[in-house]
Amino acid sequence: MSRRGRLDAVVVGGGVVGAAAALMLARSGWQVALVEARTPAPWQRDARDLRVFAFAPDNAALFEALGVWPAVVAARVQPYRGMRIWDAGGGQPLVFAADALGQPQLGWIVENSLLVDTLWAALPGAGVRVHCPTRVTALDQDDSGVRLELDDGGTLEARLAIAADGAQSALRQLAGVGVQGRDYQQQGVVAFVSSTRPHAQTCWQRFLPTGPVALLPFHDDADPVLRGRLGSIVWTLPDDEAQQRLAEPESAFAQALTTAFGGELGEFTLQSPRAAFPLRRMLADTQLHGRVLLVGDAAHVMHPLAGQGVNHGLRDVAALKSLLAEAQARDAGALSLARLARWARQRRSENAVGAYAFETINRVFSNDALLPTLLRGPALGLVGRLPPVVHALWRHAAGV
């Protein structure tokens, strides 16, 4: 394979995880190209993005190290200081509180488009070569690197390719990596809503027989009408019911949502259009095939009930960053297949544990069978009365 014009890495996919990976590699001194099929829409303050994340502290630290977290915070983030989880069948709630855990906040609610916009603004200054809009049409690789053909007629050669192009990853398919998955036959209905009772900087989640319904507190931009009462919902519903909720009048939707939360936050009013996305579990058979690495949704898709999808994807990037730092400290070959294989094993193991754990929680709580209904509420309350367990659960979710 010719070495003329060879890069260190080509990242395919410019979403949050892909752009973070490209920026991280460039900040580490690598020659990097980013390939993305569509130019990202710019973030707009007056157009809230329906896709939001519960951003964990370890990933905020990653963004801080990449030099982009201050810009995200300056634009719009909503810290959350509590989590309240309870079951519609009864029992005491499981509560996480920042004060009890000795933290200023448990995390931040932030829009997908803001993260992408901020990362892309940093790419040119870091020296990342951006190829957009274009797609990868062919892959050739050997022991020393990869060759990617693009639909604009261009060709890129690199020592490493990183697939970050989503759940339907074209690069993963070109590499011949298989996937295992399960369709939950559920959809996540999302919207912005206001509540008559304040959200108290708390994430709220109630388990129902049809699936969990969650509200994430959202930044209200000092709107006196919405102050402290604006939230982003993710309502897990069976496919047919989700479509019914999307089609029904706003007033009927708001009333159904109020009932789903058991009146805990008072009455709801829609503050945006509604949308829905299918829910499934997907795990790639491996996160390394030759010199193609898989990260983010190209490698793993999880149920959103714990809001950990993008956090796991960014932990793929953080683990790769640690691998590079370790190799540089030892003056070793960062791109040796042995090192990459170790990274892939560790990441796939952690991602598989997370995916199956969230699936199990969803299965146990999203049914109306008598025995689970009688046991799960008291079980949540019991966990909440064990501070060491609460601390351990939070530390796992926070990545610290």
C-alpha positions as CSV (number, residue, x, y, z in Angstrom):
1,M,0.0,0.0,0.0
2,S,1.5,3.3,-1.0
3,R,2.6,5.6,1.8
4,R,2.5,8.8,-0.3
5,G,0.2,11.3,1.4
6,R,-0.7,8.8,4.2
7,L,-2.6,10.1,7.2
8,D,-2.4,8.7,10.7
9,A,-6.2,8.3,10.9
10,V,-9.4,8.8,9.0
11,V,-12.6,9.2,11.1
12,V,-15.8,8.4,9.3
13,G,-18.8,10.1,10.8
14,G,-18.9,13.6,12.2
15,G,-21.5,13.3,15.0
16,V,-20.6,14.0,18.6
17,V,-18.4,10.8,19.0
18,G,-16.8,11.0,15.6
19,A,-15.9,14.7,15.8
20,A,-14.6,14.2,19.4
21,A,-12.4,11.3,18.2
22,A,-11.0,13.4,15.3
23,L,-10.3,16.3,17.6
24,M,-8.7,14.1,20.2
25,L,-6.4,12.5,17.7
26,A,-5.4,15.8,16.2
27,R,-4.7,17.3,19.6
28,S,-2.5,14.3,20.2
29,G,-0.4,15.3,17.2
30,W,-1.8,13.0,14.6
31,Q,-2.6,13.8,11.0
32,V,-6.3,13.3,10.8
33,A,-9.1,13.5,8.2
34,L,-12.9,13.5,9.0
35,V,-15.4,12.2,6.4
36,E,-19.0,13.1,6.9
37,A,-22.0,12.6,4.5
38,R,-24.0,15.7,5.5
39,T,-23.0,19.2,6.7
40,P,-24.3,19.5,10.3
41,A,-27.0,22.1,10.8
42,P,-25.7,24.9,13.0
43,W,-26.9,25.2,16.6
44,Q,-29.5,27.9,17.1
45,R,-30.5,29.2,20.5
46,D,-34.1,29.9,19.5
47,A,-34.6,26.4,18.0
48,R,-34.2,23.8,20.8
49,D,-32.8,20.5,19.6
50,L,-35.1,17.6,20.5
51,R,-32.1,15.3,20.9
52,V,-30.6,16.0,24.3
53,F,-28.1,14.1,26.4
54,A,-27.6,13.7,30.2
55,F,-23.9,14.5,29.9
56,A,-21.7,12.7,32.5
57,P,-18.8,14.3,34.5
58,D,-16.1,12.1,32.9
59,N,-17.1,13.2,29.4
60,A,-17.2,16.9,30.5
61,A,-13.6,16.3,31.6
62,L,-12.8,14.9,28.2
63,F,-14.3,17.9,26.5
64,E,-12.4,20.1,28.9
65,A,-9.2,18.4,27.9
66,L,-10.1,19.0,24.2
67,G,-10.6,22.7,24.9
68,V,-14.3,22.8,24.0
69,W,-16.2,22.4,27.2
70,P,-16.1,26.2,28.2
71,A,-17.7,27.1,24.9
72,V,-20.5,24.5,25.5
73,V,-21.2,25.8,29.0
74,A,-21.2,29.4,27.7
75,A,-23.8,28.6,25.1
76,R,-26.4,26.6,27.0
77,V,-26.3,23.7,29.4
78,Q,-28.6,22.7,32.3
79,P,-26.9,21.3,35.4
80,Y,-28.9,18.7,37.2
81,R,-28.4,18.1,40.9
82,G,-30.8,15.3,41.6
83,M,-32.4,12.1,40.2
84,R,-35.7,10.6,41.3
85,I,-36.7,7.2,40.0
86,W,-39.9,5.4,41.1
87,D,-42.3,2.7,40.0
88,A,-46.0,3.2,39.1
89,G,-46.7,0.0,41.1
90,G,-45.8,1.6,44.4
91,G,-42.9,1.6,46.8
92,Q,-40.4,4.3,47.8
93,P,-38.3,6.2,45.1
94,L,-34.6,5.8,44.5
95,V,-33.1,9.3,45.0
96,F,-29.7,10.6,44.0
97,A,-28.8,14.1,45.4
98,A,-25.7,16.1,44.6
99,D,-25.3,17.3,48.2
100,A,-25.4,13.8,49.6
101,L,-22.9,12.6,47.1
102,G,-20.6,15.6,47.7
103,Q,-20.9,16.9,44.2
104,P,-21.8,20.4,42.8
105,Q,-24.0,18.7,40.2
106,L,-24.6,15.1,39.0
107,G,-24.2,16.1,35.3
108,W,-25.5,18.4,32.6
109,I,-28.4,18.3,30.1
110,V,-27.0,19.5,26.7
111,E,-28.3,19.5,23.1
112,N,-26.7,17.3,20.5
113,S,-26.5,20.1,17.9
114,L,-24.6,22.3,20.3
115,L,-22.0,19.6,21.0
116,V,-21.6,19.0,17.3
117,D,-21.4,22.7,16.4
118,T,-18.8,23.3,19.1
119,L,-16.6,20.4,18.1
120,W,-16.8,21.2,14.4
121,A,-15.7,24.8,15.2
122,A,-12.6,23.5,16.8
123,L,-11.6,21.0,14.0
124,P,-9.9,23.5,11.5
125,G,-7.7,25.0,14.2
126,A,-6.6,21.5,15.3
127,G,-5.6,20.7,11.7
128,V,-8.3,18.1,11.0
129,R,-8.9,17.8,7.2
130,V,-12.7,17.8,6.8
131,H,-14.2,16.0,3.7
132,C,-17.9,16.9,3.7
133,P,-20.3,16.2,2.2
134,T,-19.0,12.9,1.0
135,R,-19.3,9.2,1.7
136,V,-17.0,6.2,1.8
137,T,-17.8,3.8,-1.0
138,A,-14.9,1.2,-0.7
139,L,-12.4,0.0,1.8
140,D,-9.1,-1.8,1.3
141,Q,-6.8,-2.7,4.1
142,D,-3.6,-4.6,5.0
143,D,-1.4,-5.0,8.0
144,S,0.0,-1.4,7.6
145,G,-3.1,0.6,7.0
146,V,-6.3,1.4,5.1
147,R,-7.4,2.9,1.8
148,L,-10.8,4.5,1.6
149,E,-12.5,5.5,-1.7
150,L,-14.9,8.4,-1.5
151,D,-18.0,9.1,-3.6
152,D,-16.5,12.4,-4.8
153,G,-13.7,10.5,-6.5
154,G,-11.1,11.1,-3.8
155,T,-9.0,8.5,-2.0
156,L,-7.7,8.6,1.6
157,E,-4.9,6.4,3.0
158,A,-4.2,6.1,6.7
159,R,-2.7,3.8,9.3
160,L,-6.1,3.6,11.0
161,A,-9.8,4.1,10.2
162,I,-12.4,4.8,12.8
163,A,-16.0,4.0,12.1
164,A,-18.2,6.6,13.9
165,D,-21.0,6.7,11.3
166,G,-23.9,5.6,13.4
167,A,-26.0,2.4,13.9
168,Q,-26.2,1.7,10.1
169,S,-22.4,2.3,9.7
170,A,-21.3,1.9,6.1
171,L,-17.7,1.6,7.2
172,R,-18.6,-1.3,9.6
173,Q,-20.4,-3.1,6.7
174,L,-17.5,-2.5,4.3
175,A,-15.1,-4.0,7.0
176,G,-17.4,-7.1,7.2
177,V,-18.1,-6.7,10.9
178,G,-21.3,-8.4,11.9
179,V,-23.8,-7.2,14.6
180,Q,-26.1,-8.8,17.1
181,G,-29.3,-7.0,18.1
182,R,-32.8,-6.9,19.3
183,D,-35.7,-4.8,18.3
184,Y,-37.6,-3.8,21.5
185,Q,-40.8,-2.9,19.5
186,Q,-40.8,0.3,21.4
187,Q,-40.2,4.0,20.4
188,G,-39.0,6.9,22.4
189,V,-41.3,9.8,22.1
190,V,-39.5,13.1,22.7
191,A,-40.6,16.7,23.1
192,F,-40.1,19.8,25.2
193,V,-42.8,20.5,27.8
194,S,-43.5,22.8,30.7
195,S,-44.8,21.7,34.1
196,T,-46.9,23.5,36.6
197,R,-44.5,22.4,39.3
198,P,-40.8,23.2,39.1
199,H,-38.3,20.5,38.0
200,A,-36.0,21.4,40.9
201,Q,-32.9,20.7,38.7
202,T,-33.8,17.0,39.0
203,C,-34.1,14.2,36.4
204,W,-37.4,12.4,36.9
205,Q,-38.1,8.9,35.7
206,R,-41.2,6.7,36.4
207,F,-41.5,3.1,35.4
208,L,-44.8,2.1,33.8
209,P,-45.9,-1.3,32.4
210,T,-45.5,0.1,28.9
211,G,-41.9,1.5,29.5
212,P,-40.3,4.3,31.5
213,V,-41.2,8.0,31.1
214,A,-38.5,10.5,31.9
215,L,-38.1,14.3,32.2
216,L,-34.8,16.0,32.0
217,P,-34.6,19.6,33.3
218,F,-33.7,22.1,30.5
219,H,-32.3,25.6,30.4
220,D,-35.1,28.1,30.1
221,D,-33.0,31.1,28.9
222,A,-34.4,33.2,31.7
223,D,-37.9,33.0,30.2
224,P,-40.1,34.2,33.1
225,V,-43.0,32.0,31.9
226,L,-40.9,28.8,31.8
227,R,-38.4,29.5,34.6
228,G,-37.6,26.3,36.4
229,R,-40.4,24.4,34.6
230,L,-39.0,23.5,31.2
231,G,-38.1,19.9,30.5
232,S,-37.2,17.4,27.8
233,I,-39.2,14.2,27.9
234,V,-38.4,10.7,26.7
235,W,-41.5,8.5,26.9
236,T,-40.9,4.9,26.0
237,L,-44.0,3.3,24.4
238,P,-44.9,0.3,22.3
239,D,-44.7,1.1,18.6
240,D,-48.5,1.5,18.0
241,E,-49.1,3.5,21.1
242,A,-46.2,5.8,20.3
243,Q,-47.7,6.6,16.9
244,Q,-51.0,7.3,18.5
245,R,-49.4,9.8,20.9
246,L,-47.7,11.6,18.0
247,A,-51.0,11.9,16.1
248,E,-53.3,13.0,18.9
249,P,-54.1,16.6,19.8
250,E,-51.6,18.5,21.9
251,S,-54.1,18.8,24.8
252,A,-54.7,15.0,24.9
253,F,-51.0,14.3,24.7
254,A,-50.3,16.7,27.6
255,Q,-53.1,15.1,29.7
256,A,-51.8,11.6,29.0
257,L,-48.3,12.7,30.0
258,T,-49.6,14.2,33.2
259,T,-51.2,10.9,34.0
260,A,-48.1,8.9,33.1
261,F,-46.1,10.9,35.7
262,G,-48.8,10.4,38.3
263,G,-49.2,14.1,38.8
264,E,-45.7,14.3,40.4
265,L,-44.9,17.5,38.4
266,G,-48.4,18.8,38.0
267,E,-49.8,19.4,34.6
268,F,-47.8,19.5,31.4
269,T,-48.0,21.8,28.4
270,L,-46.3,21.0,25.1
271,Q,-43.5,23.5,24.1
272,S,-42.3,21.9,20.9
273,P,-43.3,19.5,18.2
274,R,-43.2,15.8,19.0
275,A,-40.9,13.2,17.5
276,A,-40.1,9.5,18.0
277,F,-37.2,7.1,17.4
278,P,-37.1,3.3,17.4
279,L,-35.5,1.6,20.4
280,R,-33.2,-1.4,20.0
281,R,-30.1,-3.0,21.3
282,M,-27.2,-3.5,18.8
283,L,-23.7,-4.7,19.5
284,A,-21.0,-5.2,16.9
285,D,-19.2,-8.5,17.0
286,T,-15.9,-6.7,17.6
287,Q,-14.8,-3.1,17.9
288,L,-11.6,-3.8,15.9
289,H,-11.3,-5.5,12.6
290,G,-7.8,-5.3,11.1
291,R,-7.1,-1.5,11.3
292,V,-10.7,-0.4,11.5
293,L,-11.9,0.6,14.9
294,L,-15.6,1.0,15.8
295,V,-16.8,3.6,18.3
296,G,-20.2,5.1,19.4
297,D,-23.4,3.9,17.7
298,A,-21.4,2.1,15.0
299,A,-20.3,-0.3,17.8
300,H,-23.2,-0.2,20.3
301,V,-26.7,1.0,20.6
302,M,-28.5,0.9,24.0
303,H,-31.9,1.5,25.5
304,P,-32.1,5.2,26.5
305,L,-33.6,4.6,29.9
306,A,-30.4,5.5,31.7
307,G,-29.3,8.1,29.2
308,Q,-25.9,6.4,28.8
309,G,-25.7,6.0,25.0
310,V,-23.6,9.0,24.0
311,N,-21.6,8.7,27.3
312,H,-20.5,5.1,26.4
313,G,-19.5,6.3,22.9
314,L,-17.4,9.1,24.3
315,R,-15.8,6.6,26.7
316,D,-14.6,4.7,23.7
317,V,-12.8,7.9,22.7
318,A,-11.5,8.6,26.2
319,A,-10.1,5.0,26.4
320,L,-8.4,5.5,23.1
321,K,-6.9,8.8,24.3
322,S,-5.6,6.9,27.4
323,L,-4.1,4.3,25.1
324,L,-2.2,6.9,23.1
325,A,-1.0,8.6,26.3
326,E,0.3,5.3,27.7
327,A,2.1,4.5,24.5
328,Q,3.7,7.9,24.2
329,A,4.9,7.7,27.8
330,R,6.5,4.3,27.1
331,D,7.8,5.4,23.7
332,A,5.9,2.4,22.3
333,G,4.0,1.9,19.1
334,A,0.5,3.3,19.7
335,L,-0.8,1.6,16.6
336,S,0.3,-1.9,17.3
337,L,-2.5,-4.4,16.8
338,A,-1.9,-5.9,20.2
339,R,-2.6,-2.5,21.9
340,L,-5.6,-1.9,19.7
341,A,-7.0,-5.4,20.4
342,R,-6.7,-4.8,24.1
343,W,-8.7,-1.5,23.8
344,A,-11.3,-3.3,21.7
345,R,-11.8,-6.1,24.2
346,Q,-12.1,-3.8,27.1
347,R,-14.5,-1.4,25.4
348,R,-16.8,-4.1,23.9
349,S,-17.0,-5.8,27.3
350,E,-18.0,-2.6,29.1
351,N,-20.5,-1.7,26.3
352,A,-22.0,-5.2,26.3
353,V,-22.5,-5.1,30.1
354,G,-24.2,-1.7,29.8
355,A,-26.4,-2.7,26.9
356,Y,-27.7,-5.9,28.5
357,A,-28.1,-4.3,31.9
358,F,-30.3,-1.6,30.5
359,E,-32.3,-4.2,28.6
360,T,-32.8,-6.3,31.7
361,I,-34.0,-3.2,33.7
362,N,-36.4,-2.3,30.9
363,R,-37.7,-5.9,30.8
364,V,-38.2,-6.2,34.5
365,F,-39.9,-2.8,35.0
366,S,-41.8,-2.6,31.7
367,N,-44.5,-5.2,32.4
368,D,-47.6,-5.7,34.5
369,A,-46.9,-9.3,35.7
370,L,-47.9,-9.6,39.4
371,L,-44.6,-10.7,41.0
372,P,-42.3,-8.1,39.4
373,T,-44.9,-5.4,40.1
374,L,-45.0,-6.4,43.8
375,L,-41.2,-6.5,44.2
376,R,-39.7,-3.8,42.0
377,G,-41.0,-0.7,43.9
378,P,-39.8,-1.9,47.3
379,A,-36.5,-3.0,45.7
380,L,-35.9,0.6,44.5
381,G,-36.7,1.9,47.9
382,L,-34.3,-0.6,49.5
383,V,-31.5,0.5,47.2
384,G,-32.2,4.1,48.1
385,R,-31.7,3.3,51.8
386,L,-28.2,2.0,51.2
387,P,-25.8,5.0,50.7
388,P,-22.8,2.9,49.6
389,V,-24.9,1.3,46.9
390,V,-26.3,4.7,45.8
391,H,-22.7,6.1,45.7
392,A,-21.5,3.1,43.6
393,L,-24.4,3.4,41.1
394,W,-23.7,7.1,40.7
395,R,-20.0,6.7,40.3
396,H,-20.6,4.1,37.6
397,A,-23.0,6.3,35.7
398,A,-20.7,9.3,36.1
399,G,-17.6,7.4,34.9
400,V,-15.6,8.4,37.9
